[in-house]
Amino acid sequence: MNKPELLAPAGNLNKLKIAFRYGADAVYVGGTVFGLRKYADNFTDAELCEGIAWANRLGKKVYLVLNGFAQNEDVAEIIPHLKNLQDKIRPHAFIISDIGVARLAKLYTDIPIHISTQASVTNTYGVAYWKDIVGATRVILAREVSLSVCNAISEVMEVETFVHGAMCASYSGKCVISNYASGRDSNRGGCVQSCRHNYEVLDPKTHETRFNSYIMNAKDLSGIAYVGDAIRANVGSLKIEGRMKSEQYVATTTAVYRDVIDYFYDRLMGIRVDEDPLSFLQKAQLDLESVSHRPFSHGGLGDRMDGDSIRYESSGYTKTSDYIGSILHSDASGHILQSRQTWQAGARLEAFQPGRGVVSFQIQPRDMENRPIQTVNPNSLVWLPSELSLAPLDVIRAPH
C-alpha cells in the first residue's frame, strides 16, 4: 500500500515555499503562458527556475499547468514556450487537458505529462488512450469520478484526484456561461464565476419572479473523511484546489491534509492506533474552518453529486480567523513579520506551525527601528521578540 503524494496549490513563489514547509510533496503552478488562471500572480521564468531549484533541494516536485484549450493562434506562442521549458526550466511534469497541447509537449519536450481534470477522464479506456497513444504518466480524474472506481483505473495509470477546495458547477470545469455573460473565456483563464451569482427564477408563462436563488453555487469540497478510502483505492496523488487562495489557506489546508494522510496511512499499516478517527477528524475539520471557505460537501468522492452539493442561500464565505501575515526572517535578535492586515498591539495572535499545531501569543509589536507600534498597518514590516518560537514562512493569524 503506497502513501499518496500531497499536491498543493502555489499561486506565487512564496506560496510554493509555504506549501513545502507545511508538508506538501509537490505543488502545481502557472507560468505566464496558458495556465487557466489569467488573474493569478503566476510565475515568471526566473521564479519558475527558483521554485524548481527550491523543490529539488528538498526532494520535492513542481508541476506546471498548461491546461487551457488551445486554438490555432495559440500555437505560435506555445511552441517556443515549450522549447524554453525543455531547455532552461525543466518542471517535473506538465498538467495538460488539450490533446493538441499534449502532442506539442511530446514533440518538443521529454517532460512527463499529467492529464488535467478538464480532460474529463472517467474510465479505464480513456486512461488507456492517454497512456498508450499520448504517453501520459498520470491522469487527474474528472471531479465526477468516485473513489470506488479509482482502484481499477489506477491499474492502468497513476491516478490523481482532488480532495479539497472550490468546486465548479459544470462538468469537470468546462463551462461557457462566463463567455456568453461577459465575453471572458472560462477555459482560457478568464472565468468570472457566473455560477456564484444570484439568479431570478421566472414563471415561464407570466415571466413573474418566483424566487431568487444561487442555483449553481457549488459547496466547497472537503475530503478529509475519504483519505483512508483514497489510500485503499491506490490513488497516487491527493490534490488541493486553490492557486488564487491566500498564504493562510495554502498553509492550513496543506498542514491538515499532511496530518490526515500520515494518520490514515499509519492506521492502515497498523503503525498507529492511538487516537480515535472521529476525534482526529473533528480537530482537523476545525483547522480547515479557520480559513475562508464555503460550506463543505464531499463532492463526488463518495457518491454522485446531487442537490446537497449546492448552497442555494448565498455564495458568501465564512472563517474563524483572519490572516495576519507570514514570517520573513528569524535570527537570535527576533523575527520579521510581513503584515497583511491592520491589527492592534496586544491582540491575541496565533502561529499555525507545521508539526506543532497552534502557538498563541500577545506581544508589543515594534517597527524596524525598534519603536513600539500601537496600530500595525497592511503591507508593513513588524519586528517580533526572539522569545517567540517562530521560523521563516510560519503563518500568523488572528482568531475570531
Secondary structure per residue as TSV (DSSP state, phi and psi in degrees):
chain	resnum	aa	ss	phi	psi
A	1	M	-	360.0	123.8
A	2	N	-	-94.9	144.3
A	3	K	-	-80.6	126.2
A	4	P	-	-69.7	150.6
A	5	E	E	-66.0	143.6
A	6	L	E	-101.6	116.6
A	7	L	E	-111.7	118.9
A	8	A	E	-112.4	154.8
A	9	P	E	-80.4	146.9
A	10	A	-	-140.6	100.7
A	11	G	S	-78.9	-16.3
A	12	N	S	-155.4	-179.9
A	13	L	H	-65.9	-39.2
A	14	N	H	-67.1	-37.2
A	15	K	H	-65.6	-35.5
A	16	L	H	-58.3	-47.1
A	17	K	H	-66.7	-39.0
A	18	I	H	-64.9	-43.5
A	19	A	H	-58.2	-42.9
A	20	F	H	-67.9	-39.4
A	21	R	H	-62.2	-35.8
A	22	Y	T	-91.6	9.8
A	23	G	T	114.7	4.5
A	24	A	-	-68.5	141.7
A	25	D	S	-85.0	-26.1
A	26	A	E	-155.0	160.4
A	27	V	E	-130.3	157.3
A	28	Y	E	-117.3	137.9
A	29	V	E	-134.9	161.6
A	30	G	E	-115.4	139.4
A	31	G	B	-91.4	-164.0
A	32	T	S	-86.7	-3.3
A	33	V	S	-121.3	118.0
A	34	F	S	62.9	50.6
A	35	G	-	-115.2	7.9
A	36	L	S	65.7	8.0
A	37	R	-	-132.6	72.7
A	38	K	T	-58.3	-31.4
A	39	Y	T	-105.1	12.0
A	40	A	S	-79.7	169.5
A	41	D	-	-60.5	-46.8
A	42	N	-	61.6	167.1
A	43	F	B	-108.1	131.5
A	44	T	-	-72.3	169.0
A	45	D	H	-60.4	-40.2
A	46	A	H	-63.8	-40.3
A	47	E	H	-68.7	-36.8
A	48	L	H	-59.6	-45.3
A	49	C	H	-61.1	-43.1
A	50	E	H	-66.7	-43.1
A	51	G	H	-64.3	-41.0
A	52	I	H	-68.2	-39.1
A	53	A	H	-63.0	-40.7
A	54	W	H	-60.4	-46.4
A	55	A	H	-62.4	-43.0
A	56	N	H	-61.9	-38.4
A	57	R	H	-63.1	-31.7
A	58	L	H	-91.8	-4.0
A	59	G	T	72.5	31.3
A	60	K	-	-118.7	-175.8
A	61	K	E	-133.7	154.0
A	62	V	E	-126.8	122.3
A	63	Y	E	-106.6	133.1
A	64	L	E	-102.3	126.9
A	65	V	E	-82.7	129.6
A	66	L	E	-131.9	55.2
A	67	N	-	-106.1	17.6
A	68	G	S	-76.5	165.7
A	69	F	-	-94.9	117.0
A	70	A	-	-81.6	145.2
A	71	Q	-	-111.7	167.6
A	72	N	H	-55.2	-38.0
A	73	E	H	-68.4	-14.9
A	74	D	H	-78.4	-22.7
A	75	V	H	-61.7	-37.8
A	76	A	H	-60.7	-28.1
A	77	E	H	-88.8	-34.9
A	78	I	H	-70.0	-41.1
A	79	I	H	-61.6	-52.7
A	80	P	H	-63.1	-31.1
A	81	H	H	-63.3	-44.1
A	82	L	H	-63.2	-41.6
A	83	K	H	-61.7	-40.6
A	84	N	H	-66.0	-41.0
A	85	L	I	-63.8	-37.7
A	86	Q	I	-68.4	-45.2
A	87	D	I	-83.9	-33.3
A	88	K	I	-121.3	-28.5
A	89	I	I	-107.7	-47.9
A	90	R	-	59.3	62.3
A	91	P	-	-63.6	163.5
A	92	H	S	-77.8	-19.3
A	93	A	E	-168.9	160.2
A	94	F	E	-101.4	151.2
A	95	I	E	-112.1	115.7
A	96	I	E	-132.4	140.0
A	97	S	-	-113.5	-26.9
A	98	D	-	-89.5	128.1
A	99	I	H	-65.1	-30.7
A	100	G	H	-67.7	-42.0
A	101	V	H	-64.2	-39.2
A	102	A	H	-61.0	-41.3
A	103	R	H	-64.0	-42.6
A	104	L	H	-62.9	-40.3
A	105	A	H	-63.1	-36.8
A	106	K	H	-71.7	-33.0
A	107	L	H	-71.6	-37.2
A	108	Y	H	-111.0	-3.6
A	109	T	-	-143.3	166.9
A	110	D	-	-114.4	21.9
A	111	I	-	-80.7	134.2
A	112	P	-	-56.8	149.2
A	113	I	E	-113.8	126.8
A	114	H	E	-106.4	132.6
A	115	I	E	-86.0	123.7
A	116	S	-	-65.9	155.4
A	117	T	G	-59.3	-25.6
A	118	Q	G	-72.3	-9.4
A	119	A	G	-76.1	-7.6
A	120	S	-	58.9	45.2
A	121	V	-	-81.0	123.3
A	122	T	-	-128.7	-1.0
A	123	N	S	-151.4	168.5
A	124	T	H	-65.4	-30.4
A	125	Y	H	-71.9	-37.8
A	126	G	H	-64.4	-41.0
A	127	V	H	-62.5	-43.9
A	128	A	H	-62.0	-36.6
A	129	Y	H	-61.1	-51.6
A	130	W	I	-63.2	-32.7
A	131	K	I	-75.1	-52.0
A	132	D	I	-78.3	-39.1
A	133	I	I	-90.5	-41.7
A	134	V	I	-93.8	-30.6
A	135	G	-	89.1	23.5
A	136	A	-	-68.7	155.9
A	137	T	S	-112.0	-12.9
A	138	R	E	-151.3	147.5
A	139	V	E	-122.1	129.9
A	140	I	E	-93.7	106.4
A	141	L	-	-64.9	152.8
A	142	A	-	-54.9	146.7
A	143	R	T	-59.3	-20.6
A	144	E	T	-83.3	-2.8
A	145	V	-	-89.0	126.4
A	146	S	-	-82.0	161.8
A	147	L	G	-66.8	-20.6
A	148	S	G	-64.1	-22.4
A	149	V	G	-105.4	0.7
A	150	C	H	-68.0	-33.5
A	151	N	H	-62.5	-43.4
A	152	A	H	-65.7	-40.0
A	153	I	H	-67.3	-37.0
A	154	S	H	-67.3	-15.8
A	155	E	T	-72.6	-19.7
A	156	V	T	-90.7	-46.2
A	157	M	S	-156.0	157.4
A	158	E	E	-59.8	138.3
A	159	V	E	-111.4	138.5
A	160	E	E	-122.7	142.1
A	161	T	E	-143.1	148.1
A	162	F	E	-73.1	139.7
A	163	V	E	-122.7	-9.4
A	164	H	E	-158.4	145.3
A	165	G	E	123.7	-172.1
A	166	A	-	-65.6	145.8
A	167	M	-	-113.1	150.9
A	168	C	-	-104.7	139.8
A	169	A	S	-73.3	-14.9
A	170	S	S	-88.5	175.3
A	171	Y	G	-77.6	114.3
A	172	S	G	52.2	31.2
A	173	G	G	83.8	3.6
A	174	K	-	-91.2	90.9
A	175	C	-	-124.4	143.4
A	176	V	-	-124.0	12.2
A	177	I	H	-60.8	-41.3
A	178	S	H	-59.9	-37.3
A	179	N	H	-58.7	-49.2
A	180	Y	H	-74.0	-36.7
A	181	A	H	-79.1	-31.5
A	182	S	H	-136.8	-3.2
A	183	G	S	76.0	14.9
A	184	R	-	-110.6	126.6
A	185	D	-	-78.6	115.9
A	186	S	G	-60.0	-36.6
A	187	N	G	-95.8	12.8
A	188	R	G	-133.0	26.9
A	189	G	T	93.4	9.3
A	190	G	-	-115.3	17.3
A	191	C	-	-57.4	133.6
A	192	V	-	-100.9	11.1
A	193	Q	-	55.9	53.6
A	194	S	G	-58.1	-28.0
A	195	C	G	-67.2	-15.9
A	196	R	G	-90.0	-0.9
A	197	H	S	-85.0	158.9
A	198	N	-	-87.5	129.0
A	199	Y	E	-118.0	147.5
A	200	E	E	-87.7	131.2
A	201	V	E	-100.8	118.8
A	202	L	E	-103.0	148.7
A	203	D	-	-68.5	124.1
A	204	P	T	-65.6	-20.1
A	205	K	T	-92.7	-46.6
A	206	T	T	-96.3	-17.0
A	207	H	-	63.6	18.6
A	208	E	-	-81.2	148.7
A	209	T	E	-71.4	121.9
A	210	R	E	-84.9	-45.8
A	211	F	E	-166.4	164.5
A	212	N	E	-104.8	145.4
A	213	S	E	-161.2	151.8
A	214	Y	-	-89.4	75.5
A	215	I	T	-73.4	-13.7
A	216	M	T	-122.3	13.3
A	217	N	-	-80.9	91.1
A	218	A	B	-67.7	138.8
A	219	K	-	-67.2	162.0
A	220	D	E	-75.4	150.7
A	221	L	E	-84.0	132.5
A	222	S	E	-134.1	112.7
A	223	G	-	-111.8	22.5
A	224	I	G	-61.4	-32.8
A	225	A	G	-72.8	-10.8
A	226	Y	G	-108.0	4.5
A	227	V	H	-64.0	-41.5
A	228	G	H	-59.5	-42.1
A	229	D	H	-62.9	-38.8
A	230	A	H	-64.0	-39.2
A	231	I	H	-65.8	-44.4
A	232	R	H	-64.1	-30.2
A	233	A	T	-81.8	2.9
A	234	N	T	64.8	34.1
A	235	V	-	-69.8	130.3
A	236	G	S	-82.9	-26.1
A	237	S	E	-148.1	133.7
A	238	L	E	-109.9	125.7
A	239	K	E	-114.9	136.4
A	240	I	E	-102.6	129.4
A	241	E	-	-79.2	153.4
A	242	G	-	131.0	48.6
A	243	R	T	-66.0	-20.5
A	244	M	T	-100.3	6.0
A	245	K	S	-82.7	170.8
A	246	S	-	-75.1	167.9
A	247	E	H	-61.6	-37.4
A	248	Q	H	-62.4	-42.4
A	249	Y	H	-60.1	-47.6
A	250	V	H	-60.1	-48.1
A	251	A	H	-62.2	-47.6
A	252	T	H	-68.7	-50.7
A	253	T	H	-64.7	-37.8
A	254	T	H	-65.0	-46.3
A	255	A	H	-62.1	-42.9
A	256	V	H	-64.0	-48.7
A	257	Y	H	-70.8	-27.4
A	258	R	H	-60.9	-47.8
A	259	D	H	-64.6	-40.9
A	260	V	H	-68.4	-43.1
A	261	I	H	-61.3	-48.0
A	262	D	H	-61.6	-41.8
A	263	Y	H	-62.0	-52.3
A	264	F	H	-71.9	-33.5
A	265	Y	H	-63.2	-45.6
A	266	D	H	-63.6	-38.4
A	267	R	H	-65.2	-43.7
A	268	L	H	-66.3	-28.4
A	269	M	T	-87.7	-0.1
A	270	G	T	76.4	15.6
A	271	I	S	-85.9	-33.2
A	272	R	-	-129.6	123.1
A	273	V	-	-136.0	19.4
A	274	D	S	-81.8	-27.1
A	275	E	S	-127.2	137.6
A	276	D	-	-63.6	132.7
A	277	P	H	-57.4	-39.2
A	278	L	H	-63.3	-44.1
A	279	S	H	-64.2	-41.3
A	280	F	H	-61.8	-45.5
A	281	L	H	-68.9	-33.2
A	282	Q	H	-62.7	-41.6
A	283	K	H	-68.1	-39.6
A	284	A	H	-63.3	-40.0
A	285	Q	H	-62.9	-38.5
A	286	L	H	-61.9	-39.0
A	287	D	H	-65.6	-42.1
A	288	L	H	-62.6	-33.6
A	289	E	T	-76.3	-8.2
A	290	S	T	-73.6	-22.7
A	291	V	S	-103.3	158.6
A	292	S	-	-58.6	128.7
A	293	H	B	-159.7	160.7
A	294	R	-	-88.5	168.6
A	295	P	-	-53.4	148.0
A	296	F	E	-94.4	151.7
A	297	S	E	-140.3	174.0
A	298	H	-	-89.0	4.0
A	299	G	T	58.0	-130.9
A	300	G	T	-107.5	15.9
A	301	L	S	-66.5	-39.2
A	302	G	S	-95.1	-60.3
A	303	D	S	-129.1	-178.9
A	304	R	-	-65.7	144.8
A	305	M	-	-67.4	146.5
A	306	D	-	-144.2	-161.8
A	307	G	G	-60.6	-23.4
A	308	D	G	-69.6	-12.5
A	309	S	G	-87.6	-0.9
A	310	I	B	-111.5	138.0
A	311	R	-	-103.6	104.9
A	312	Y	-	-80.5	-21.5
A	313	E	S	-81.5	-32.8
A	314	S	-	-163.4	157.0
A	315	S	-	-108.4	13.3
A	316	G	-	-74.5	166.4
A	317	Y	-	-105.5	163.7
A	318	T	B	-138.5	158.0
A	319	K	-	-163.8	163.6
A	320	T	S	-115.5	9.5
A	321	S	E	-155.1	161.9
A	322	D	E	-111.9	140.3
A	323	Y	E	-76.0	124.1
A	324	I	E	-95.1	-45.8
A	325	G	E	160.5	-170.1
A	326	S	E	-130.9	156.8
A	327	I	E	-78.4	123.0
A	328	L	E	-85.9	-36.1
A	329	H	E	-154.3	144.3
A	330	S	E	-139.2	138.4
A	331	D	E	-153.7	-169.5
A	332	A	T	-63.8	-22.6
A	333	S	T	-85.0	-17.8
A	334	G	E	148.9	-163.1
A	335	H	E	-128.5	146.4
A	336	I	E	-109.7	120.2
A	337	L	E	-103.1	131.2
A	338	Q	E	-94.1	104.5
A	339	S	E	-81.5	138.4
A	340	R	-	-108.8	-6.9
A	341	Q	S	-132.0	164.0
A	342	T	-	-83.2	131.0
A	343	W	E	-152.2	161.6
A	344	Q	E	-105.7	149.9
A	345	A	T	-55.0	138.8
A	346	G	T	87.4	-5.0
A	347	A	-	-65.3	145.7
A	348	R	-	-80.4	120.4
A	349	L	E	-116.4	163.3
A	350	E	E	-135.1	138.5
A	351	A	E	-100.2	119.3
A	352	F	E	-93.4	105.7
A	353	Q	E	-113.2	141.3
A	354	P	T	-64.9	129.1
A	355	G	T	81.2	-10.8
A	356	R	T	-120.7	-13.3
A	357	G	E	80.4	-134.5
A	358	V	E	-108.9	130.7
A	359	V	E	-117.0	118.1
A	360	S	E	-94.2	148.2
A	361	F	E	-160.6	157.9
A	362	Q	-	-130.7	129.5
A	363	I	-	-141.1	166.2
A	364	Q	-	-96.0	104.1
A	365	P	-	-69.7	152.0
A	366	R	B	-131.3	153.3
A	367	D	-	-82.3	-176.6
A	368	M	T	-73.8	-6.1
A	369	E	T	-99.9	12.4
A	370	N	S	66.7	28.2
A	371	R	-	-99.0	138.2
A	372	P	B	-63.3	144.0
A	373	I	-	-118.6	130.6
A	374	Q	S	-89.2	-39.2
A	375	T	E	-123.3	119.8
A	376	V	E	-90.5	128.6
A	377	N	-	-97.7	157.0
A	378	P	T	-59.8	149.4
A	379	N	T	62.4	30.2
A	380	S	E	-112.1	156.8
A	381	L	E	-96.7	133.6
A	382	V	E	-127.3	136.1
A	383	W	E	-92.7	130.2
A	384	L	E	-115.6	146.2
A	385	P	-	-66.2	152.8
A	386	S	T	-68.7	-21.9
A	387	E	T	-68.5	-15.8
A	388	L	S	-72.6	134.6
A	389	S	-	-87.0	83.8
A	390	L	-	-125.7	164.0
A	391	A	-	-144.8	157.9
A	392	P	T	-54.9	139.7
A	393	L	T	78.1	-0.3
A	394	D	-	-60.3	138.6
A	395	V	E	-96.5	131.2
A	396	I	E	-110.2	135.5
A	397	R	E	-136.1	163.5
A	398	A	E	-117.7	114.7
A	399	P	E	-69.2	148.7
A	400	H	-	-76.2	360.0
